[in-house]
Amino acid sequence: MSIVELRQYTLRPGARDTLIELFEREFVTGQQAVGIRVGGRFRDLDDPDRFVWLRSFPDMRRRRSSLEAFYTGPVWRAHRDAANATMVDSDDVLLLRGPGFTPSPGTREVGATICQPPDAAAFAAYAARHLGPDHAPHRTEHAENDYPLLPVRTGRDVRVWFGPAEPPPWPVQELRLRSVTG
């Protein structure tokens, strides 16, 4: 299990393709070069001004060192103004523990479910009946965010999975996503 960030960016109207092109051209390899594993990257099908993506790290210590290396390094310095010009908000971030997620090649649409079960036992019972390894289940990582320059949402214990499943008996946020690489 890795430390995973599920990042949802709200972008300026019409700026999503500009960010995606820059992201794919510069930021994927730039992050990989400092030890960050970049996972799925998606257009939100229900919001034309939202970009959703995942990245992962082996542990919290390497998360911090990799983020420091990337955000003080040449790739981010060269392109941060262009990236930031596309964004309204980049702070909708869940810090999770899980396997990460990258859709299979050729996959066009992916569903992501975010829920806040009443307790761990209730979710475990639901997951045992309805989720398998292909759903790439994730849970909140409660470690302190030791890279505060990039805020994460705290105070909630969520579960996230990818792909279709029987709806759980508690409220969910469902994302319909299209892979930018599929």
C-alpha positions, 0 to 999 in steps of 0.5 A: 500500500502506498501513500496516494493523493487524489487531487481535484482541481477546479480550473478557470473556464476553458483552461482544462485542455491547456493544463492537461497538455502542459501536465502531460508534456512536463509534469508527468516525467518531471514528477517521475524523475524525483520518485513520484508515481503519477497515476490516472489523470482524468477529465471530470465528465460532469464538470468541464472545468475540473481535472482529477488525478492521482499520484503516489509515494512509497511512504510519508517520508518519501512523499515529503522529500519527493514533493520538496524536490519537485516543487523546488526543482527546475520543471516546476519553476519553469512551468508553475506560472503557466499551470497556476494561471489555469487554476482556481483551486488546487486544494481539494486533495485527499491523502489516502493509503491504497494501491494507487490507480491507473486505468487499463490501456484503452479504458475511456470512462472510469467511475470513482466513488468517495464515501464516508462510512459510519465506521470501519466495520461497516465499510469492511462488511460492504467491501467484502460483499461488493469490492474486489482488488480491481476496485483499488480500494483506498482509505484515508491516511491519517498521518499529519501532512508534513508538506503544508505548502500543499494542503490536504482535506482533514477531519474525515475518514473516507473510502475511495474506489474505482469502477462500478459497484453496488451503491453503499448504504451511506452518502457518496460522491460519485465522479464520472471520469475520462482518462486523458491518456485512454 
